[in-house]
């Protein structure tokens, strides 16, 4: 009997520098023993310093990429990242709803790049929440994204405020919310997973590194991999964070470009004997 791959579809933008977007997703998916599929939503001109420009893919072609894959290949989980345009939101939602059974979907709410470039028009936020949030098993906003999605002008500065933001996001439709606290001050990173009334905080030491390009893409893809393998949500988040922390730590020893470099997505492979 031939074995089957565990598949994860990444719907996201392309990053020519390889640190984020589709490229980071596929590296993560492969590193975690899954088979990566992709539907590209945008082409970017970016490096470790900045996203200088991007071109959105036509929404009809984004849908066609997804539909063609779904017609031929079993998809075990979906990760959604950069959308590129407002019209892409409805097209992606329509293609997902056409699938025979809803796969676990991890939605990384990519609004602004780490260098400050706007990757989704602000007027698209309401449609994002209306069309894609109700389809998501999990959304993974960082603090700036969580603030923008809930209409806050300042970042949450305490666990109590983060909990309130997560509650507001939860009522917009996703099954669960992971608010990533990496933008808070302190020597630890605190992330909140809220699902219904169940609350779990994940805490880890802050890793000293400038190589943080693509952390959000990597974490959301890793969680999607573990959900595809049948893990429960808390376990998938815990395992995804463990992988991310390992990639951050290993990546801190490398240098690439003049800005924020990438993680070492293949660190587990490099640690194998004779590598």
MITORVEX-523571 format. One record per residue: residue in one letter; y, z, x of N, C-alpha, C, O in turn; residue number from 1. Coordinates in steps of 0.2 Angstrom, whole numbers, plus 5000, padded with zeros to 4 digits. Layout:
// residues N
  aa  n.north  n.up  n.east  ca.north  ca.up  ca.east  c.north  c.up  c.east  o.north  o.up  o.east    i
   A        Y     Z       X         Y      Z        X        Y     Z       X        Y     Z       X  NUM
...
// end
This chain:
// residues 275
  aa  n.north  n.up  n.east  ca.north  ca.up  ca.east  c.north  c.up  c.east  o.north  o.up  o.east    i
   X     4994  5000    5004      5000   5000     5000     5006  5000    5004     5007  5004    5009    1
   X     5011  4996    5003      5017   4995     5006     5022  5001    5004     5022  5003    4998    2
   X     5026  5004    5008      5030   5009     5007     5037  5006    5004     5038  5000    5005    3
   X     5040  5010    5000      5047   5008     4997     5052  5012    5001     5052  5018    5003    4
   X     5058  5008    5002      5064   5011     5004     5067  5016    4999     5067  5014    4993    5
   X     5070  5021    5001      5075   5025     4997     5082  5021    4998     5084  5021    5004    6
   X     5085  5019    4993      5091   5014     4994     5097  5018    4992     5097  5022    4987    7
   X     5103  5017    4995      5109   5019     4993     5114  5013    4993     5115  5010    4999    8
   X     5118  5012    4988      5123   5007     4988     5129  5010    4989     5132  5014    4985    9
   X     5133  5007    4994      5140   5009     4995     5144  5004    4993     5144  4998    4994   10
   X     5149  5006    4988      5154   5001     4985     5161  5004    4989     5163  5009    4987   11
   X     5163  5000    4993      5169   5003     4997     5172  4997    5001     5170  4991    5001   12
   X     5178  4999    5005      5181   4994     5009     5178  4994    5016     5174  4998    5018   13
   X     5180  4988    5019      5177   4987     5026     5182  4990    5031     5188  4989    5030   14
   X     5180  4993    5036      5184   4996     5042     5182  4992    5048     5176  4994    5051   15
   X     5186  4988    5051      5184   4984     5057     5183  4989    5063     5179  4987    5068   16
   X     5186  4995    5063      5185   4999     5069     5178  5003    5069     5177  5006    5073   17
   X     5175  5003    5063      5168   5005     5062     5168  5013    5061     5163  5016    5060   18
   X     5174  5016    5060      5174   5023     5059     5173  5026    5052     5171  5031    5051   19
   X     5175  5021    5048      5176   5023     5041     5173  5018    5036     5170  5013    5039   20
   X     5174  5018    5030      5172   5013     5025     5165  5011    5025     5160  5015    5027   21
   X     5164  5005    5024      5157   5002     5023     5153  5003    5030     5147  5005    5030   22
   X     5156  5002    5035      5153   5003     5042     5150  5010    5043     5145  5011    5045   23
   X     5155  5015    5042      5152   5022     5042     5147  5024    5037     5142  5027    5039   24
   X     5148  5021    5031      5143   5022     5026     5136  5020    5028     5131  5024    5028   25
   X     5136  5014    5030      5129   5011     5032     5126  5015    5038     5120  5015    5039   26
   X     5130  5017    5043      5128   5021     5049     5125  5027    5046     5119  5029    5048   27
   X     5128  5030    5042      5126   5037     5039     5119  5036    5035     5115  5040    5036   28
   X     5119  5031    5031      5113   5030     5027     5107  5028    5031     5102  5031    5030   29
   X     5108  5024    5036      5103   5023     5041     5100  5029    5045     5095  5030    5046   30
   X     5105  5033    5047      5104   5039     5051     5100  5044    5047     5096  5048    5050   31
   X     5101  5044    5041      5097   5049     5036     5091  5046    5033     5088  5049    5028   32
   X     5089  5040    5036      5082   5038     5034     5082  5034    5027     5077  5033    5024   33
   X     5088  5032    5025      5088   5028     5019     5090  5020    5021     5092  5019    5026   34
   X     5090  5016    5016      5091   5009     5017     5098  5008    5013     5099  5009    5007   35
   X     5103  5005    5017      5110   5004     5014     5111  4997    5011     5109  4992    5014   36
   X     5114  4997    5006      5116   4991     5002     5124  4992    5002     5126  4997    5002   37
   X     5127  4986    5001      5134   4987     5001     5137  4981    4996     5135  4976    4995   38
   X     5143  4983    4993      5147   4979     4989     5154  4980    4992     5157  4986    4991   39
   X     5158  4975    4995      5164   4976     4998     5170  4975    4993     5170  4970    4990   40
   X     5174  4980    4993      5180   4980     4988     5186  4978    4992     5191  4976    4988   41
   X     5187  4979    4998      5193   4977     5002     5192  4976    5009     5187  4978    5012   42
   X     5196  4971    5012      5196   4970     5019     5202  4973    5022     5207  4972    5020   43
   X     5201  4977    5027      5206   4981     5030     5208  4978    5037     5203  4976    5041   44
   X     5214  4979    5040      5216   4978     5047     5218  4985    5049     5223  4987    5048   45
   X     5213  4988    5052      5214   4995     5055     5211  4996    5061     5206  4993    5063   46
   X     5213  5002    5064      5210   5004     5071     5210  5012    5070     5211  5014    5065   47
   X     5210  5015    5076      5210   5022     5076     5216  5025    5074     5217  5031    5073   48
   X     5222  5021    5075      5228   5024     5074     5231  5023    5066     5234  5028    5064   49
   X     5229  5018    5063      5232   5016     5057     5229  5011    5053     5225  5007    5056   50
   X     5229  5011    5046      5228   5005     5042     5234  5001    5041     5238  5002    5038   51
   X     5234  4995    5045      5240   4991     5045     5241  4987    5039     5247  4986    5037   52
   X     5236  4985    5036      5236   4981     5030     5229  4980    5027     5224  4982    5030   53
   X     5229  4978    5021      5222   4977     5018     5223  4972    5012     5228  4971    5009   54
   X     5217  4968    5011      5217   4963     5006     5211  4965    5001     5206  4966    5003   55
   X     5213  4966    4995      5208   4968     4990     5204  4962    4988     5206  4956    4987   56
   X     5197  4963    4987      5193   4958     4985     5194  4957    4977     5195  4962    4974   57
   X     5193  4951    4975      5194   4950     4968     5189  4954    4964     5183  4954    4965   58
   X     5191  4957    4958      5187   4961     4954     5180  4958    4952     5175  4961    4952   59
   X     5181  4952    4950      5175   4948     4948     5170  4947    4953     5164  4948    4952   60
   X     5172  4946    4959      5167   4946     4965     5164  4952    4967     5158  4953    4969   61
   X     5168  4958    4966      5165   4964     4967     5159  4966    4962     5154  4968    4964   62
   X     5161  4964    4956      5155   4965     4951     5149  4960    4952     5144  4962    4951   63
   X     5151  4954    4955      5145   4950     4956     5141  4952    4962     5135  4952    4961   64
   X     5144  4955    4967      5140   4958     4972     5135  4964    4970     5129  4964    4971   65
   X     5138  4968    4965      5134   4974     4963     5129  4971    4958     5123  4973    4959   66
   X     5130  4966    4954      5125   4964     4949     5120  4960    4952     5114  4961    4950   67
   X     5121  4956    4957      5116   4953     4961     5111  4957    4964     5105  4956    4964   68
   X     5114  4963    4967      5109   4968     4970     5105  4971    4965     5099  4972    4966   69
   X     5108  4973    4960      5104   4977     4955     5099  4973    4951     5094  4975    4949   70
   X     5100  4966    4951      5095   4962     4948     5089  4961    4952     5083  4959    4949   71
   X     5089  4963    4958      5084   4962     4963     5081  4968    4966     5075  4968    4968   72
   X     5085  4973    4967      5083   4979     4971     5084  4985    4967     5089  4986    4964   73
   X     5079  4990    4967      5080   4996     4964     5085  5000    4968     5085  5001    4974   74
   X     5090  5003    4965      5096   5007     4968     5095  5014    4966     5095  5016    4961   75
   X     5094  5018    4972      5092   5025     4970     5098  5030    4970     5098  5035    4967   76
   X     5104  5028    4973      5110   5032     4972     5116  5027    4974     5115  5022    4977   77
   X     5122  5029    4972      5128   5025     4973     5133  5029    4976     5134  5035    4974   78
   X     5136  5027    4981      5142   5030     4984     5148  5025    4983     5148  5019    4984   79
   X     5154  5028    4980      5160   5024     4979     5165  5026    4983     5167  5032    4983   80
   X     5168  5022    4987      5174   5024     4991     5180  5020    4989     5182  5020    4983   81
   X     5183  5017    4994      5190   5014     4993     5189  5008    4988     5184  5004    4988   82
   X     5193  5008    4983      5193   5003     4977     5197  4997    4978     5196  4992    4977   83
   X     5203  4998    4981      5207   4993     4983     5212  4990    4978     5218  4988    4980   84
   X     5211  4991    4972      5215   4988     4967     5213  4992    4960     5208  4994    4959   85
   X     5218  4992    4955      5217   4995     4949     5212  4991    4945     5208  4994    4942   86
   X     5212  4984    4945      5207   4980     4942     5200  4981    4944     5195  4980    4940   87
   X     5199  4983    4950      5192   4984     4953     5189  4990    4949     5183  4990    4948   88
   X     5193  4995    4947      5190   5001     4944     5186  4999    4938     5180  5001    4937   89
   X     5189  4995    4933      5185   4993     4927     5179  4988    4928     5174  4989    4925   90
   X     5180  4984    4933      5174   4980     4935     5168  4983    4938     5163  4982    4936   91
   X     5170  4988    4942      5164   4992     4945     5161  4997    4939     5155  4997    4939   92
   X     5165  5000    4935      5163   5004     4930     5158  4999    4925     5153  5002    4923   93
   X     5160  4993    4924      5156   4989     4919     5150  4987    4922     5145  4987    4919   94
   X     5150  4986    4929      5143   4984     4932     5139  4990    4932     5133  4989    4931   95
   X     5141  4996    4933      5137   5002     4934     5134  5003    4927     5128  5005    4926   96
   X     5138  5002    4921      5136   5004     4915     5130  4999    4913     5126  5000    4908   97
   X     5130  4993    4916      5125   4988     4914     5118  4990    4917     5113  4987    4915   98
   X     5118  4994    4922      5112   4996     4925     5107  5000    4920     5110  5003    4916   99
   X     5101  4998    4920      5096   5001     4915     5096  5009    4915     5095  5011    4910  100
   X     5096  5012    4921      5097   5019     4921     5102  5021    4926     5103  5018    4931  101
   X     5106  5026    4924      5111   5028     4928     5109  5032    4934     5106  5037    4934  102
   X     5111  5029    4940      5109   5033     4947     5114  5038    4948     5120  5038    4946  103
   X     5112  5043    4952      5117   5048     4954     5123  5044    4958     5121  5040    4963  104
   X     5129  5046    4956      5135   5042     4959     5139  5048    4962     5141  5053    4959  105
   X     5141  5047    4969      5145   5051     4972     5152  5047    4973     5152  5042    4976  106
   X     5157  5049    4970      5163   5046     4971     5168  5049    4975     5170  5055    4974  107
   X     5170  5046    4981      5174   5049     4986     5181  5046    4984     5183  5040    4984  108
   X     5186  5050    4981      5192   5048     4978     5197  5046    4984     5202  5050    4985  109
   X     5196  5040    4987      5200   5038     4992     5207  5035    4989     5207  5030    4986  110
   X     5212  5039    4991      5219   5037     4988     5223  5035    4994     5227  5030    4994  111
   X     5223  5039    4999      5227   5038     5005     5223  5039    5011     5219  5044    5012  112
   X     5224  5035    5016      5221   5036     5023     5223  5042    5026     5228  5044    5025  113
   X     5219  5044    5031      5221   5050     5035     5228  5048    5039     5231  5053    5041  114
   X     5229  5042    5040      5236   5041     5044     5241  5040    5039     5247  5039    5041  115
   X     5240  5040    5032      5246   5040     5027     5246  5034    5024     5251  5033    5020  116
   X     5242  5029    5025      5243   5023     5021     5240  5023    5014     5234  5026    5013  117
   X     5243  5021    5009      5241   5021     5002     5236  5016    5001     5237  5010    5002  118
   X     5230  5018    4999      5224   5013     4998     5222  5012    4991     5218  5007    4990  119
   X     5226  5015    4986      5225   5013     4979     5232  5015    4976     5235  5020    4977  120
   X     5234  5010    4972      5241   5011     4969     5241  5017    4964     5236  5019    4961  121
   X     5246  5021    4965      5247   5027     4961     5246  5026    4954     5243  5031    4950  122
   X     5248  5021    4951      5247   5020     4944     5240  5019    4942     5239  5018    4936  123
   X     5236  5018    4947      5228   5017     4945     5225  5024    4944     5219  5024    4942  124
   X     5228  5029    4945      5225   5036     4945     5222  5038    4938     5216  5040    4937  125
   X     5226  5036    4933      5223   5038     4926     5217  5034    4924     5212  5036    4921  126
   X     5217  5027    4926      5211   5023     4925     5205  5025    4929     5200  5025    4927  127
   X     5206  5027    4935      5201   5030     4939     5198  5036    4936     5192  5036    4936  128
   X     5202  5040    4933      5199   5046     4930     5196  5044    4923     5190  5047    4922  129
   X     5198  5040    4920      5196   5038     4913     5189  5034    4914     5184  5035    4910  130
   X     5189  5029    4919      5183   5025     4919     5177  5027    4924     5172  5026    4922  131
   X     5179  5030    4929      5174   5031     4934     5172  5039    4935     5166  5040    4936  132
   X     5177  5043    4933      5175   5050     4934     5169  5052    4929     5164  5056    4931  133
   X     5169  5050    4923      5163   5051     4918     5156  5049    4920     5151  5051    4918  134
   X     5156  5044    4925      5150   5041     4927     5148  5045    4934     5142  5044    4936  135
   X     5152  5049    4936      5150   5052     4943     5146  5058    4942     5147  5063    4938  136
   X     5141  5059    4946      5137   5065     4947     5142  5070    4951     5142  5076    4950  137
   X     5146  5067    4956      5150   5072     4960     5156  5068    4962     5155  5062    4964  138
   X     5162  5071    4962      5168   5068     4965     5169  5073    4971     5168  5079    4971  139
   X     5172  5070    4977      5173   5073     4983     5180  5073    4985     5181  5070    4991  140
   X     5185  5075    4982      5192   5075     4984     5194  5080    4990     5191  5085    4990  141
   X     5198  5078    4994      5201   5083     4999     5207  5086    4996     5208  5084    4990  142
   X     5210  5091    4999      5215   5094     4996     5221  5090    4994     5224  5091    4988  143
   X     5224  5085    4998      5229   5081     4996     5227  5077    4990     5231  5075    4985  144
   X     5221  5074    4990      5219   5070     4984     5218  5074    4978     5220  5072    4972  145
   X     5215  5080    4978      5214   5085     4973     5221  5086    4970     5222  5087    4964  146
   X     5226  5087    4974      5233   5089     4972     5236  5083    4968     5239  5084    4962  147
   X     5235  5077    4971      5238   5071     4967     5234  5069    4961     5237  5067    4956  148
   X     5228  5071    4960      5224   5069     4954     5226  5074    4949     5225  5073    4943  149
   X     5228  5080    4951      5230   5085     4945     5237  5086    4945     5239  5090    4941  150
   X     5241  5082    4948      5248   5082     4947     5252  5087    4950     5258  5089    4949  151
   X     5249  5090    4956      5252   5096     4959     5257  5092    4965     5255  5087    4967  152
   X     5262  5096    4966      5267   5094     4972     5265  5097    4978     5267  5095    4983  153
   X     5261  5103    4978      5260   5106     4984     5252  5107    4985     5249  5107    4980  154
   X     5250  5107    4991      5242   5108     4992     5240  5116    4989     5244  5120    4990  155
   X     5234  5116    4987      5232   5123     4985     5232  5127    4992     5230  5124    4997  156
   X     5234  5133    4992      5234   5137     4998     5229  5143    4998     5230  5147    5002  157
   X     5225  5144    4993      5220   5150     4992     5214  5147    4988     5214  5142    4985  158
   X     5209  5151    4989      5203   5150     4985     5204  5150    4978     5201  5146    4974  159
   X     5208  5154    4975      5210   5155     4968     5213  5148    4966     5211  5145    4961  160
   X     5218  5145    4970      5221   5139     4968     5216  5133    4968     5217  5129    4964  161
   X     5212  5133    4973      5207   5128     4974     5202  5128    4968     5201  5123    4965  162
   X     5200  5134    4966      5196   5135     4960     5200  5132    4954     5196  5128    4950  163
   X     5206  5133    4953      5210   5131     4947     5210  5123    4947     5209  5120    4942  164
   X     5211  5120    4953      5211   5113     4954     5205  5110    4952     5204  5105    4949  165
   X     5199  5113    4955      5193   5110     4953     5191  5111    4946     5188  5106    4943  166
   X     5193  5116    4942      5192   5116     4935     5196  5111    4931     5193  5108    4927  167
   X     5202  5109    4934      5206   5104     4930     5202  5097    4931     5202  5093    4927  168
   X     5199  5096    4937      5196   5090     4939     5189  5089    4935     5187  5084    4933  169
   X     5186  5095    4934      5180   5095     4931     5180  5093    4923     5176  5089    4921  170
   X     5186  5095    4920      5186   5093     4913     5188  5086    4912     5188  5083    4906  171
   X     5189  5082    4917      5191   5075     4917     5184  5071    4916     5185  5064    4915  172
   X     5178  5074    4917      5172   5070     4916     5167  5070    4921     5161  5069    4919  173
   X     5168  5071    4927      5162   5071     4932     5158  5077    4931     5160  5083    4928  174
   X     5151  5077    4933      5147   5082     4932     5148  5088    4937     5147  5094    4935  175
   X     5151  5086    4942      5153   5092     4947     5158  5089    4952     5160  5083    4952  176
   X     5162  5094    4955      5167   5093     4959     5166  5096    4966     5165  5102    4966  177
   X     5167  5093    4971      5167   5096     4978     5174  5095    4981     5176  5090    4983  178
   X     5178  5101    4981      5185   5101     4984     5184  5103    4991     5182  5108    4993  179
   X     5186  5098    4995      5185   5099     5003     5192  5102    5005     5197  5100    5005  180
   X     5191  5108    5009      5196   5112     5011     5199  5111    5018     5202  5116    5021  181
   X     5197  5106    5021      5198   5105     5028     5206  5105    5030     5207  5106    5036  182
   X     5210  5103    5025      5217   5103     5026     5220  5110    5026     5226  5111    5028  183
   X     5217  5115    5025      5219   5122     5025     5220  5125    5032     5216  5122    5036  184
   X     5224  5130    5033      5225   5133     5040     5219  5138    5041     5216  5140    5036  185
   X     5218  5139    5047      5212   5144     5049     5207  5141    5053     5207  5135    5054  186
   X     5203  5145    5055      5197   5143     5060     5191  5142    5056     5186  5140    5059  187
   X     5191  5141    5050      5185   5140     5046     5187  5134    5040     5193  5134    5038  188
   X     5182  5130    5039      5183   5125     5033     5179  5128    5027     5173  5130    5028  189
   X     5183  5128    5022      5180   5131     5015     5180  5126    5010     5185  5123    5008  190
   X     5174  5124    5008      5173   5119     5003     5171  5122    4996     5166  5126    4997  191
   X     5173  5120    4990      5171   5123     4984     5167  5117    4980     5170  5112    4979  192
   X     5161  5119    4978      5157   5115     4974     5157  5118    4967     5155  5124    4966  193
   X     5160  5115    4962      5160   5118     4955     5156  5113    4950     5158  5107    4950  194
   X     5151  5116    4947      5147   5112     4942     5146  5116    4936     5143  5121    4936  195
   X     5149  5114    4931      5149   5119     4925     5153  5125    4927     5159  5125    4929  196
   X     5149  5131    4925      5152   5137     4927     5149  5140    4934     5151  5145    4936  197
   X     5145  5135    4937      5142   5137     4943     5147  5136    4949     5149  5130    4950  198
   X     5148  5141    4953      5153   5140     4959     5149  5142    4965     5146  5147    4966  199
   X     5150  5137    4970      5147   5139     4977     5152  5137    4982     5155  5131    4982  200
   X     5154  5142    4987      5158   5140     4992     5154  5139    4999     5149  5142    5000  201
   X     5155  5133    5002      5152   5132     5009     5157  5133    5014     5163  5131    5014  202
   X     5155  5137    5019      5160   5139     5024     5157  5137    5031     5151  5138    5032  203
   X     5161  5134    5036      5159   5132     5042     5164  5133    5047     5170  5132    5045  204
   X     5163  5134    5054      5168   5135     5059     5172  5128    5059     5169  5123    5059  205
   X     5178  5128    5060      5182   5122     5061     5181  5119    5068     5181  5123    5073  206
   X     5179  5113    5069      5177   5110     5075     5183  5107    5078     5187  5103    5075  207
   X     5185  5109    5085      5191   5106     5088     5190  5099    5091     5186  5098    5096  208
   X     5192  5094    5087      5192   5087     5089     5197  5083    5086     5199  5085    5080  209
   X     5199  5078    5089      5204   5073     5086     5200  5067    5083     5203  5063    5079  210
   X     5193  5067    5084      5189   5062     5081     5187  5063    5074     5181  5065    5073  211
   X     5191  5063    5070      5189   5064     5063     5190  5058    5058     5190  5059    5052  212
   X     5190  5052    5061      5191   5046     5057     5185  5045    5053     5179  5044    5056  213
   X     5185  5045    5046      5179   5043     5042     5175  5049    5040     5169  5049    5038  214
   X     5178  5055    5040      5174   5061     5038     5172  5061    5031     5167  5063    5029  215
   X     5177  5059    5027      5176   5059     5020     5171  5054    5018     5166  5055    5014  216
   X     5171  5048    5021      5166   5043     5019     5159  5045    5021     5154  5044    5018  217
   X     5159  5048    5027      5152   5050     5030     5149  5056    5025     5143  5055    5024  218
   X     5153  5061    5023      5151   5066     5019     5148  5063    5013     5143  5065    5010  219
   X     5152  5059    5009      5150   5057     5003     5144  5053    5003     5139  5053    4999  220
   X     5143  5049    5008      5137   5044     5009     5131  5049    5011     5126  5047    5008  221
   X     5132  5054    5015      5127   5059     5016     5124  5062    5010     5118  5063    5009  222
   X     5129  5064    5006      5127   5068     5000     5123  5063    4995     5118  5065    4992  223
   X     5125  5057    4995      5122   5052     4991     5115  5050    4993     5110  5050    4989  224
   X     5114  5051    5000      5107   5050     5003     5102  5055    5001     5097  5054    4998  225
   X     5105  5061    5001      5100   5067     4999     5099  5067    4991     5094  5069    4989  226
   X     5104  5065    4987      5103   5064     4980     5098  5059    4979     5093  5059    4974  227
   X     5098  5053    4983      5093   5048     4982     5086  5050    4983     5081  5047    4981  228
   X     5086  5055    4988      5079   5057     4990     5076  5063    4985     5071  5065    4986  229
   X     5080  5064    4980      5078   5069     4975     5080  5076    4976     5078  5080    4972  230
   X     5085  5077    4980      5087   5084     4981     5091  5086    4976     5095  5082    4973  231
   X     5092  5093    4974      5096   5095     4970     5103  5095    4972     5104  5094    4978  232
   X     5108  5096    4968      5115   5095     4970     5117  5099    4976     5120  5097    4981  233
   X     5116  5106    4975      5118   5111     4980     5115  5109    4987     5118  5110    4992  234
   X     5108  5108    4987      5105   5106     4993     5108  5100    4996     5108  5099    5002  235
   X     5109  5095    4992      5112   5088     4994     5119  5090    4998     5120  5087    5003  236
   X     5123  5094    4995      5129   5095     4998     5128  5099    5004     5132  5098    5009  237
   X     5124  5104    5004      5123   5108     5010     5120  5104    5016     5122  5104    5022  238
   X     5115  5099    5014      5112   5095     5020     5117  5090    5022     5118  5088    5028  239
   X     5121  5087    5017      5127   5082     5019     5132  5085    5024     5134  5082    5029  240
   X     5134  5092    5022      5139   5095     5027     5136  5096    5034     5139  5096    5039  241
   X     5129  5098    5034      5126   5099     5040     5126  5093    5044     5127  5093    5050  242
   X     5124  5088    5041      5125   5081     5045     5132  5080    5047     5133  5078    5053  243
   X     5137  5081    5043      5144   5079     5045     5146  5084    5051     5149  5081    5056  244
   X     5144  5090    5051      5146   5094     5056     5143  5092    5063     5146  5093    5068  245
   X     5137  5090    5062      5133   5088     5068     5136  5082    5071     5137  5081    5077  246
   X     5138  5077    5067      5142   5071     5069     5149  5072    5072     5151  5069    5077  247
   X     5152  5077    5069      5159   5079     5071     5158  5082    5078     5162  5080    5083  248
   X     5154  5087    5079      5153   5090     5085     5151  5085    5091     5154  5085    5096  249
   X     5146  5081    5089      5144   5076     5094     5149  5071    5096     5150  5069    5102  250
   X     5153  5069    5091      5158   5064     5092     5164  5067    5096     5168  5063    5099  251
   X     5165  5073    5096      5170   5076     5100     5170  5075    5107     5175  5076    5111  252
   X     5164  5073    5110      5163   5072     5117     5164  5065    5119     5164  5063    5125  253
   X     5166  5060    5114      5167   5053     5115     5175  5052    5115     5178  5055    5112  254
   X     5176  5046    5118      5183   5043     5117     5183  5036    5115     5180  5032    5118  255
   X     5187  5034    5110      5187   5028     5107     5194  5026    5104     5196  5030    5100  256
   X     5198  5022    5107      5205   5020     5104     5210  5025    5106     5209  5030    5110  257
   X     5216  5024    5103      5222   5029     5105     5223  5034    5100     5228  5038    5101  258
   X     5220  5034    5094      5221   5038     5089     5215  5043    5087     5212  5046    5092  259
   X     5214  5043    5081      5209   5048     5078     5202  5044    5079     5201  5039    5075  260
   X     5198  5045    5083      5192   5042     5084     5186  5043    5079     5187  5048    5075  261
   X     5181  5040    5080      5175   5041     5075     5171  5047    5076     5171  5050    5082  262
   X     5167  5048    5071      5161   5053     5072     5155  5049    5076     5156  5043    5077  263
   X     5151  5053    5078      5145   5050     5081     5139  5050    5076     5135  5055    5076  264
   X     5139  5045    5072      5134   5045     5066     5127  5045    5069     5123  5047    5065  265
   X     5126  5043    5075      5119   5042     5077     5117  5048    5082     5112  5047    5086  266
   X     5120  5053    5081      5119   5059     5086     5112  5061    5086     5109  5063    5091  267
   X     5109  5061    5080      5102   5063     5080     5097  5059    5084     5092  5061    5087  268
   X     5099  5052    5083      5095   5047     5087     5096  5048    5095     5091  5048    5098  269
   X     5102  5050    5097      5103   5050     5104     5100  5057    5107     5099  5057    5113  270
   X     5099  5061    5102      5096   5068     5105     5088  5067    5105     5085  5072    5108  271
   X     5085  5061    5103      5078   5060     5104     5076  5059    5111     5080  5057    5115  272
   X     5070  5061    5113      5068   5060     5120     5068  5053    5122     5067  5049    5118  273
   X     5070  5052    5128      5070   5045     5131     5076  5041    5128     5075  5035    5129  274
   X     5081  5044    5125      5086   5040     5122     5092  5040    5127     5098  5037    5125  275
// end
